[in-house]
C-alpha cells in the first residue's frame, strides 16, 4: 500500500473555510465544508467541498468542542411569550 507521501499527496491540507451546509442521510449527518485553498492550488475562485459523515452524537460532541475551544457558549433558548405568561 502506498503512503500519502509516496503517492504525491500531502497528508494535511489547509484552506480557508468559506461556507458549510448539511444533509441528513440514513440517521447520519453529512457535513459539507466549503473551503478555498491558498493561491496556486486550485483555479482562481474555485471552492473545494469536503464531506464529513458523522452520527448525531459525534456532531454534538464536535459542536460542544468548538464552543469550548473558542470560549463561547451555546445560544440560550428564548422563552416564548405564552410560556412566560402561563409558566
Buried (B, 14 or more C-beta within 10 A) or exposed (E): EEEEEEEEEEEEEEBEEEEEEBEEEEEBBBBEBBBBBEEEEBEEEEEBEEEBEBEEEBBEEBEEEEEEEEEEEEEEEEEEEEEEEEE
